[in-house]
Amino acid sequence: MNTQTQEQQLRDGYDAFHRSRAHSTWVARLYAEAMGDAYPTEVAPHSSCDWPLLATLVSQLRLNPGDLLVDAGCGTAGVGLWLARALSARLIGIDISPVAVDLATARRPAFVTPQRATFRVATLAATGLPDAHAHGLVCVDALGNAPDRAAALCEFLRILRPGARAVLTRAVRHAPQSLSFEQEEAAGFIVEDVTERPEEPQMWACLYRLWITHEADLRNELGDDQANIMLSEATRMLPRLAGRRALVMTLLRPPDPALSPTLHHAILDGEQET
């Protein structure tokens, strides 16, 4: 299967996913139950994003007011919009799903003004953004679904300014100290930090069991197609969670060696672009 076909299948799948959940009360309720007091209600995530992850993103991005943040694979953009408001940043959200982009745009007024956040349909490997454009990038639970992970990482590096950071979630089945970062380093990144999220696998285990328990409610609210996809994921993934290691990686685009530290800082914090 070629990349274009994979992308079309992803687009169709995520359109159906977001369309079905747009008016769902049960899905959000079950995520909230699985995360407990770590559930960020305003973000309303369809991912593993919880309060501890938001805190990690804030501390690792190191953004200044007015900086430009890219939320890659933003979905309905709860994470990106929350960060944009919290950090007084500007936001560009990228997602393969037109339905997700429309929903993200509709959510924007609850967080920031229209001038502070825009959303576009694009892929992780082809964002359409200029070179060296962003002061930071986040990608929560999306990179693993990219048809070409290496190409996406290269694109992330390209759109980041020298000295800027990408903060990504990643799930593996190995101890963090034995991990290979060949793709990240081949793209040109420095792996600056790797933080483990020990509570994340248990959250998914709890959530998957809730999906199975509430099968009838999910079928009634989402329809059989989306309920079947969720139940299939739950039964497939539950046995694999015992060996899951959830990580947050902070990747640094190296500063331009041709620039003095003073000039580099001026470029990173200088004229703002939209």
C-alpha beads as a LAMMPS data file, in Angstrom:
LAMMPS data file: protein, C-alpha beads

274 atoms
273 bonds

1 atom types
1 bond types

-500.0 500.0 xlo xhi
-500.0 500.0 ylo yhi
-500.0 500.0 zlo zhi

Masses

1 110.0

Atoms # bond

1 1 1 0.000 0.000 0.000
2 1 1 1.472 3.363 -0.984
3 1 1 1.647 6.407 1.289
4 1 1 -1.140 8.257 -0.512
5 1 1 -3.530 5.334 -0.047
6 1 1 -2.567 5.034 3.626
7 1 1 -3.168 8.735 4.153
8 1 1 -6.594 8.558 2.528
9 1 1 -7.554 5.616 4.736
10 1 1 -6.331 7.509 7.810
11 1 1 -8.294 10.600 6.757
12 1 1 -11.486 8.627 6.245
13 1 1 -11.022 6.746 9.504
14 1 1 -10.357 9.856 11.573
15 1 1 -13.219 11.755 9.949
16 1 1 -15.596 9.001 11.060
17 1 1 -13.932 8.862 14.496
18 1 1 -14.313 12.587 15.163
19 1 1 -17.768 12.841 13.620
20 1 1 -19.111 10.095 15.866
21 1 1 -17.563 11.509 19.037
22 1 1 -18.484 15.127 18.425
23 1 1 -21.736 14.846 20.380
24 1 1 -20.879 11.877 22.563
25 1 1 -21.252 12.110 26.313
26 1 1 -20.299 8.520 27.074
27 1 1 -16.803 8.655 25.555
28 1 1 -15.750 11.717 27.562
29 1 1 -17.342 10.262 30.698
30 1 1 -15.341 7.039 30.365
31 1 1 -12.060 8.877 29.764
32 1 1 -12.767 10.953 32.862
33 1 1 -13.479 7.836 34.913
34 1 1 -10.300 6.120 33.704
35 1 1 -8.066 9.129 34.483
36 1 1 -9.714 10.170 37.723
37 1 1 -8.500 13.508 39.050
38 1 1 -5.775 13.550 36.385
39 1 1 -8.447 14.163 33.702
40 1 1 -8.197 17.686 32.214
41 1 1 -11.886 18.401 31.680
42 1 1 -11.416 21.471 29.517
43 1 1 -9.019 19.663 27.180
44 1 1 -11.489 16.752 26.803
45 1 1 -8.803 14.482 25.321
46 1 1 -9.326 11.452 23.093
47 1 1 -5.741 10.522 23.909
48 1 1 -3.566 9.797 26.924
49 1 1 -3.229 13.512 27.719
50 1 1 -3.639 14.114 31.443
51 1 1 -2.601 16.833 33.888
52 1 1 0.912 15.400 34.413
53 1 1 1.516 15.361 30.649
54 1 1 0.326 18.955 30.305
55 1 1 2.781 19.949 33.035
56 1 1 5.597 18.167 31.209
57 1 1 4.729 19.876 27.928
58 1 1 4.757 23.296 29.582
59 1 1 8.128 22.746 31.239
60 1 1 9.857 21.150 28.249
61 1 1 8.673 23.555 25.536
62 1 1 10.116 26.631 27.286
63 1 1 8.075 29.050 25.212
64 1 1 7.880 32.812 25.633
65 1 1 4.694 34.888 25.257
66 1 1 3.873 35.378 21.590
67 1 1 5.888 32.372 20.417
68 1 1 4.439 30.096 17.746
69 1 1 3.495 26.552 18.757
70 1 1 2.580 23.794 16.300
71 1 1 0.221 21.045 17.479
72 1 1 0.955 18.224 15.016
73 1 1 -1.852 15.690 14.729
74 1 1 -3.962 18.059 16.808
75 1 1 -7.327 16.304 16.504
76 1 1 -9.879 18.666 18.038
77 1 1 -6.940 20.633 19.484
78 1 1 -7.707 20.554 23.181
79 1 1 -4.017 20.145 24.007
80 1 1 -2.779 22.866 21.657
81 1 1 -5.476 25.361 22.618
82 1 1 -4.917 24.804 26.324
83 1 1 -1.156 25.322 25.874
84 1 1 -1.650 28.408 23.714
85 1 1 -3.755 30.015 26.431
86 1 1 -1.564 28.885 29.312
87 1 1 1.664 30.067 27.660
88 1 1 0.267 33.153 25.879
89 1 1 1.467 31.559 22.653
90 1 1 0.136 31.516 19.112
91 1 1 -0.969 28.177 17.687
92 1 1 -1.110 26.382 14.369
93 1 1 -2.882 23.030 14.551
94 1 1 -2.286 20.402 11.871
95 1 1 -4.489 17.362 11.341
96 1 1 -5.202 14.950 8.506
97 1 1 -8.957 15.036 9.248
98 1 1 -11.066 17.913 7.893
99 1 1 -13.737 17.038 10.460
100 1 1 -11.203 17.408 13.299
101 1 1 -10.029 20.756 11.923
102 1 1 -13.604 22.047 11.812
103 1 1 -14.219 20.900 15.389
104 1 1 -10.944 22.474 16.557
105 1 1 -11.910 25.763 14.945
106 1 1 -15.292 25.643 16.666
107 1 1 -13.580 25.140 20.055
108 1 1 -11.167 28.038 19.616
109 1 1 -13.306 30.836 21.176
110 1 1 -13.343 29.025 24.518
111 1 1 -9.554 29.382 24.744
112 1 1 -8.082 32.181 22.602
113 1 1 -9.006 34.817 20.023
114 1 1 -9.197 33.836 16.341
115 1 1 -5.938 35.693 15.674
116 1 1 -4.092 33.455 18.138
117 1 1 -4.946 30.053 16.646
118 1 1 -5.422 28.653 13.159
119 1 1 -5.966 25.111 11.928
120 1 1 -5.213 23.417 8.635
121 1 1 -5.677 20.044 6.985
122 1 1 -2.255 18.524 6.367
123 1 1 -0.171 15.483 7.243
124 1 1 2.647 15.107 9.738
125 1 1 5.120 14.589 6.892
126 1 1 3.870 17.549 4.808
127 1 1 2.606 20.377 7.026
128 1 1 2.876 23.091 4.368
129 1 1 4.578 25.424 6.857
130 1 1 7.688 27.470 6.025
131 1 1 11.186 26.467 7.060
132 1 1 12.295 27.433 10.585
133 1 1 8.837 28.787 11.375
134 1 1 7.873 27.553 14.857
135 1 1 9.276 28.084 18.332
136 1 1 7.922 24.744 19.555
137 1 1 5.962 21.666 18.531
138 1 1 3.890 19.063 20.344
139 1 1 2.639 15.740 19.018
140 1 1 0.504 13.717 21.443
141 1 1 -0.272 10.087 20.544
142 1 1 -0.179 10.819 16.801
143 1 1 3.315 10.059 15.499
144 1 1 2.876 6.302 15.849
145 1 1 0.042 6.413 13.296
146 1 1 2.033 8.264 10.639
147 1 1 2.568 6.228 7.444
148 1 1 6.216 7.362 7.443
149 1 1 7.499 8.182 10.926
150 1 1 10.980 9.122 9.697
151 1 1 9.553 11.581 7.171
152 1 1 7.387 13.156 9.870
153 1 1 10.399 13.670 12.127
154 1 1 12.305 15.317 9.276
155 1 1 9.337 17.612 8.682
156 1 1 9.202 18.536 12.372
157 1 1 12.875 19.505 12.293
158 1 1 12.394 21.538 9.112
159 1 1 9.579 23.707 10.484
160 1 1 11.238 24.349 13.862
161 1 1 13.572 27.263 14.362
162 1 1 17.161 26.497 15.404
163 1 1 17.188 25.944 19.168
164 1 1 13.466 25.095 19.309
165 1 1 12.000 21.898 20.761
166 1 1 9.549 19.206 19.759
167 1 1 7.878 17.336 22.629
168 1 1 6.382 13.996 21.564
169 1 1 4.729 11.031 23.236
170 1 1 5.963 7.559 22.372
171 1 1 5.052 4.033 23.500
172 1 1 7.607 1.211 23.454
173 1 1 8.079 -2.277 24.822
174 1 1 11.632 -1.829 26.083
175 1 1 13.308 -0.160 29.037
176 1 1 13.980 3.502 28.176
177 1 1 17.736 3.104 28.666
178 1 1 17.861 0.494 25.881
179 1 1 15.921 2.559 23.352
180 1 1 17.250 3.463 19.951
181 1 1 16.775 7.012 18.730
182 1 1 18.155 6.409 15.263
183 1 1 15.235 8.039 13.433
184 1 1 15.252 11.092 15.678
185 1 1 19.004 11.550 15.320
186 1 1 18.940 10.818 11.584
187 1 1 16.381 13.603 11.198
188 1 1 18.877 15.961 12.837
189 1 1 17.482 16.205 16.370
190 1 1 19.322 16.056 19.656
191 1 1 17.408 13.854 22.132
192 1 1 17.406 16.257 25.062
193 1 1 15.185 14.426 27.538
194 1 1 13.187 11.202 27.902
195 1 1 10.622 11.018 30.709
196 1 1 8.651 7.895 31.543
197 1 1 4.898 8.034 32.258
198 1 1 4.399 5.030 34.572
199 1 1 0.663 5.709 35.057
200 1 1 -0.212 5.730 31.334
201 1 1 -0.518 1.955 30.670
202 1 1 -2.818 1.534 33.661
203 1 1 -5.020 4.369 32.408
204 1 1 -5.462 2.599 29.072
205 1 1 -6.188 -0.690 30.834
206 1 1 -8.912 0.949 32.899
207 1 1 -10.346 2.736 29.860
208 1 1 -10.428 -0.394 27.701
209 1 1 -12.250 -2.318 30.416
210 1 1 -14.785 0.499 30.679
211 1 1 -15.365 0.380 26.917
212 1 1 -16.067 -3.347 27.142
213 1 1 -18.324 -2.916 30.162
214 1 1 -20.309 -0.139 28.466
215 1 1 -20.551 -1.781 25.052
216 1 1 -24.320 -1.283 24.838
217 1 1 -24.055 2.416 25.709
218 1 1 -21.326 2.979 23.141
219 1 1 -23.278 1.174 20.427
220 1 1 -26.358 3.211 21.201
221 1 1 -24.517 6.537 21.110
222 1 1 -21.811 6.004 18.457
223 1 1 -23.309 3.318 16.246
224 1 1 -22.050 -0.178 15.593
225 1 1 -19.142 0.732 13.285
226 1 1 -17.334 3.010 15.732
227 1 1 -18.225 0.844 18.720
228 1 1 -16.789 -2.196 16.953
229 1 1 -13.530 -0.324 16.267
230 1 1 -13.239 0.665 19.927
231 1 1 -14.019 -2.819 21.216
232 1 1 -11.569 -4.390 18.774
233 1 1 -8.849 -2.012 19.973
234 1 1 -9.651 -2.799 23.587
235 1 1 -9.515 -6.584 23.186
236 1 1 -6.373 -6.390 21.033
237 1 1 -4.449 -4.007 23.280
238 1 1 -5.388 -5.141 26.791
239 1 1 -3.091 -8.213 26.768
240 1 1 -0.184 -6.103 25.485
241 1 1 -0.268 -3.382 28.133
242 1 1 1.787 -5.314 30.677
243 1 1 4.963 -4.634 28.688
244 1 1 4.109 -1.091 27.609
245 1 1 6.441 1.796 28.472
246 1 1 5.011 5.263 27.820
247 1 1 7.488 8.082 27.260
248 1 1 7.672 11.793 26.593
249 1 1 10.618 12.728 24.371
250 1 1 12.010 16.237 24.115
251 1 1 13.867 16.742 20.849
252 1 1 16.019 19.806 20.240
253 1 1 16.731 21.274 16.843
254 1 1 20.392 22.216 17.262
255 1 1 21.181 25.924 17.309
256 1 1 22.791 27.207 14.135
257 1 1 26.556 26.870 14.773
258 1 1 27.181 29.798 12.454
259 1 1 25.345 32.146 14.834
260 1 1 26.717 33.672 17.989
261 1 1 24.672 32.885 21.118
262 1 1 23.412 36.486 21.230
263 1 1 22.285 36.479 17.595
264 1 1 20.724 33.020 17.928
265 1 1 18.668 34.186 20.913
266 1 1 17.545 37.260 18.993
267 1 1 16.347 35.106 16.083
268 1 1 14.514 32.613 18.301
269 1 1 12.760 35.385 20.256
270 1 1 12.576 37.941 17.470
271 1 1 9.976 39.065 14.973
272 1 1 6.778 37.037 15.250
273 1 1 5.285 35.433 12.174
274 1 1 1.843 34.022 11.513

Bonds

1 1 1 2
2 1 2 3
3 1 3 4
4 1 4 5
5 1 5 6
6 1 6 7
7 1 7 8
8 1 8 9
9 1 9 10
10 1 10 11
11 1 11 12
12 1 12 13
13 1 13 14
14 1 14 15
15 1 15 16
16 1 16 17
17 1 17 18
18 1 18 19
19 1 19 20
20 1 20 21
21 1 21 22
22 1 22 23
23 1 23 24
24 1 24 25
25 1 25 26
26 1 26 27
27 1 27 28
28 1 28 29
29 1 29 30
30 1 30 31
31 1 31 32
32 1 32 33
33 1 33 34
34 1 34 35
35 1 35 36
36 1 36 37
37 1 37 38
38 1 38 39
39 1 39 40
40 1 40 41
41 1 41 42
42 1 42 43
43 1 43 44
44 1 44 45
45 1 45 46
46 1 46 47
47 1 47 48
48 1 48 49
49 1 49 50
50 1 50 51
51 1 51 52
52 1 52 53
53 1 53 54
54 1 54 55
55 1 55 56
56 1 56 57
57 1 57 58
58 1 58 59
59 1 59 60
60 1 60 61
61 1 61 62
62 1 62 63
63 1 63 64
64 1 64 65
65 1 65 66
66 1 66 67
67 1 67 68
68 1 68 69
69 1 69 70
70 1 70 71
71 1 71 72
72 1 72 73
73 1 73 74
74 1 74 75
75 1 75 76
76 1 76 77
77 1 77 78
78 1 78 79
79 1 79 80
80 1 80 81
81 1 81 82
82 1 82 83
83 1 83 84
84 1 84 85
85 1 85 86
86 1 86 87
87 1 87 88
88 1 88 89
89 1 89 90
90 1 90 91
91 1 91 92
92 1 92 93
93 1 93 94
94 1 94 95
95 1 95 96
96 1 96 97
97 1 97 98
98 1 98 99
99 1 99 100
100 1 100 101
101 1 101 102
102 1 102 103
103 1 103 104
104 1 104 105
105 1 105 106
106 1 106 107
107 1 107 108
108 1 108 109
109 1 109 110
110 1 110 111
111 1 111 112
112 1 112 113
113 1 113 114
114 1 114 115
115 1 115 116
116 1 116 117
117 1 117 118
118 1 118 119
119 1 119 120
120 1 120 121
121 1 121 122
122 1 122 123
123 1 123 124
124 1 124 125
125 1 125 126
126 1 126 127
127 1 127 128
128 1 128 129
129 1 129 130
130 1 130 131
131 1 131 132
132 1 132 133
133 1 133 134
134 1 134 135
135 1 135 136
136 1 136 137
137 1 137 138
138 1 138 139
139 1 139 140
140 1 140 141
141 1 141 142
142 1 142 143
143 1 143 144
144 1 144 145
145 1 145 146
146 1 146 147
147 1 147 148
148 1 148 149
149 1 149 150
150 1 150 151
151 1 151 152
152 1 152 153
153 1 153 154
154 1 154 155
155 1 155 156
156 1 156 157
157 1 157 158
158 1 158 159
159 1 159 160
160 1 160 161
161 1 161 162
162 1 162 163
163 1 163 164
164 1 164 165
165 1 165 166
166 1 166 167
167 1 167 168
168 1 168 169
169 1 169 170
170 1 170 171
171 1 171 172
172 1 172 173
173 1 173 174
174 1 174 175
175 1 175 176
176 1 176 177
177 1 177 178
178 1 178 179
179 1 179 180
180 1 180 181
181 1 181 182
182 1 182 183
183 1 183 184
184 1 184 185
185 1 185 186
186 1 186 187
187 1 187 188
188 1 188 189
189 1 189 190
190 1 190 191
191 1 191 192
192 1 192 193
193 1 193 194
194 1 194 195
195 1 195 196
196 1 196 197
197 1 197 198
198 1 198 199
199 1 199 200
200 1 200 201
201 1 201 202
202 1 202 203
203 1 203 204
204 1 204 205
205 1 205 206
206 1 206 207
207 1 207 208
208 1 208 209
209 1 209 210
210 1 210 211
211 1 211 212
212 1 212 213
213 1 213 214
214 1 214 215
215 1 215 216
216 1 216 217
217 1 217 218
218 1 218 219
219 1 219 220
220 1 220 221
221 1 221 222
222 1 222 223
223 1 223 224
224 1 224 225
225 1 225 226
226 1 226 227
227 1 227 228
228 1 228 229
229 1 229 230
230 1 230 231
231 1 231 232
232 1 232 233
233 1 233 234
234 1 234 235
235 1 235 236
236 1 236 237
237 1 237 238
238 1 238 239
239 1 239 240
240 1 240 241
241 1 241 242
242 1 242 243
243 1 243 244
244 1 244 245
245 1 245 246
246 1 246 247
247 1 247 248
248 1 248 249
249 1 249 250
250 1 250 251
251 1 251 252
252 1 252 253
253 1 253 254
254 1 254 255
255 1 255 256
256 1 256 257
257 1 257 258
258 1 258 259
259 1 259 260
260 1 260 261
261 1 261 262
262 1 262 263
263 1 263 264
264 1 264 265
265 1 265 266
266 1 266 267
267 1 267 268
268 1 268 269
269 1 269 270
270 1 270 271
271 1 271 272
272 1 272 273
273 1 273 274
